């Protein structure tokens, strides 16, 4: 079974290492700046409320959500979901995260094209990731035939949707962070250079997770290209 192919580890170990480093960096940055109070003394929830009124984002609600660092904006119900640790803390990390998620709400209100593109890719990725695995497995079972190799390459094509989605995510997240930094400075929620340094560190750490996700998706795709390409070479 190709699931246990040692070659897979050769491709993926760099991704595993990168994901581990970025996960540590996110936790470290959040832990550090969640202990430092923002000069405005606003909690993440209060900061989000102020930014909503400043940005004239009418109809957007703020609700709590369970877990740690589970904060997100859902364009389907126009709701900003904040974890308890962010909503109730007046820390630099909390207002940074709340502002970042509000940046997504602004993107939604403006019909920001990269956000629309990413949303349009979701159904394709959900179907393609599952169908891609299936087609590759069928292709491997029929690898002695041209049909089998063709099916396997079709599976690789479907599987490529994950890498495309990861790539489309980058401008969405980078833009939301840029909006957050600007809003926090303009509204006085963040008041000093030291606080802004904390905002930058928290948001940059989060952005690195999306970069790591893209690297992981590309390396997985390259592994399947290598695997299926090898079938064709062996038949030749």
N, C-alpha and C positions, 0 to 999 in steps of 0.2 A: 504493500500500500504506500502511495506517495506521501501520505501524511507523516511518515517516519523517515523520509528521505533526509540524510544528513546534510545534503546540499541546501536544504531549506534553512538550516541553522546558519550556514555560511552567509546567506543573503540577509537573514533577519537579526543576527546577533548585534550588528551595529544599530539597528532600529530599537532593539530591546534596551541597549545601553543608553541611547539617546532619550527614550521614553522615561527610563528610570531617573536620569539626570534632571530632565525637565519637571518630572513629578516632584522630586526633592526640592527643586528651586521654587516651584509654586508654593509648596507647603512652607518652606523656609521664609519666603517673602511675605506670605500672608500672616504667618505666626509673628514675625517681627513687627510689621506695620499695624497689625490688629491690636498691639499693645500700646500704640502711640495715638493719643487723642488728637483729632483734628481741631485746629484753632477755632473753628466755627461752633464746635460742640454739638453739631448736628449728627444724629444717627443716620445710618444708611437709608432708613425709611423716610426720615425728615428731609434728607438731601434729595431723595427721589421726588418727594412732593414739591419741593422748591423748584427743581429742574423741570418738572412737568408744567408748572404754571409759567415758568420763564420761557419754555419752548412752545407754549400754547398747544400742548398735546392733549386736546380735549377727548374724553372718552376712554383714555388709558387708565386702567385700574392697577392698584398695587396690592398684592396678596402675599401671604407667607407660604413657604414650602419647606418640607422636611429635609433634613440632611445638612451636610457641610459643603459649602462651595457648590451648591446646586442652583444657584441664582441663574435666571434666564428670562428672556422676553418671548412670549408666545404670540405671534401675529394673528393666530386664528381667533383668539378671544380678546386681543388687545390688552393683555395683562402682563405686568411686570411682576415676576415671582422672586421674592427675596428670602433667603434662608434666615433663620432666627439670629445666627451669629452676625450677619450683615445688617439686618433690619434694625436690631436693637442696640447696636454698638456705635458710639460716636468716634470711631477710629479712622485713621487715614485709609486703611485697607477697605473698610466698609463703604465709605463714600466713593472710593475709586471704583469698586465693583458695581455699586448702585448706578453710578454715572455711566459706566460702560454699558450696562444693560439698557439704560435709558437711551443711549446712543443707537441701539437697535430699534427702539420705538420710533426715534426720529427718522431712521432709514425707512421704516415701514410707512410712516406718514408721508414721506417724500417719494415713495415708490422707487427707492434707490435700486438701480438696475442689478448690481451684483447680488443683492439680497433676493430679488425676484428670481434671478437665475439659479441661485442655490436652492430656493424653495421648489423651483420647477424640476430640479434634478433629483429631489428626494424620492419620488415614486420610482424613477428609473434605477436609482441606486438600490432601493429596497428589493426590487425585483431582480435586478442584475446580479447583485451579490449572491443571492441564493441560487438563481438559475445558472450563474457562471460556474459555481462549484459543481452543480449537477452535470452540466455539459462537459466540463473537464474530466470528471470521473467517467462518464460514458465514453468520451473520446479515448481515455486511457484503456478502457476495457476493449475497445475496438481498434486499438492502435496499429494492428496489422493491416488495416485497410485505409484507403484514401478518405473514405467517409468518416472513419474514426478521427483521423487527424483534422479533417475539416470541422467536425463537431467540437473538438478540443480547442481549436483556434477561435471558434465562435464563443466558447466559454470564456476564453481570455479576453475577447472583446467586451463581453458583458461585464466581466470582472473589472475592466478598466474604468468603469463608471465610478468606482470608489475613489480612485486617484483623481479623476476629474472633479468630483465633489470636494475632495480635500483641497484641491487647488482653488476652486471657486470660493471656498470658505475664507481664505487668507485676506482678500481685500475687504470682505465684510467685517471681519474681526479687527483688522488694523484701522479701518475707518471709524468703527465704533469707539475704539480706544482714543483716537485722535479727537473725536468729538467730546469724549468724556474729559480729557485734559483741558480742552478749551473752555468747556462749560464750567468746570470746577474753578478755574482761575477767574473767569468773567463774573461769576456770581459771588465770589468771595468765600466759597465753601472751603477752598484751600487758599491759604494766605501767605505762606512762606516758601522760600526755595527748598527748605528741608522737607516740608510736607509734599511739595511737588516731586521731589526726588523719590519719596515713598510711593506716590501715585504711579510714577514712571516704572518703578521696580515691580510693583504688583501687576500692572497691566502688561508690561513687557514679558514677565514670567508667564502670564496666562497666554500671551500670543505665541510664545515658544512651543506650547503644547500643540498648537495647530500646525506649526512648522514640523514638529516631530511626527504628527499624524500624517502629514503629506509624505514625509520621508518613508514612513512605514508602509503607506499605501503603494508608493512607487516601487519600493523594494519587493513587496509581495507580488506586484504585477510583473516585475522583472524575473522573479523566480518562475512564475508560470510561463512566461515567454521562453525562458531557458528550458523548462521542462518539456513544453510542447514542441519547441524547436528541435530538441534532441530526438523526439520521436521521428520527425521528418528526416533528420540526418541519418538515423539508424536504418530507416527503410531504403534510403538512397544507397 
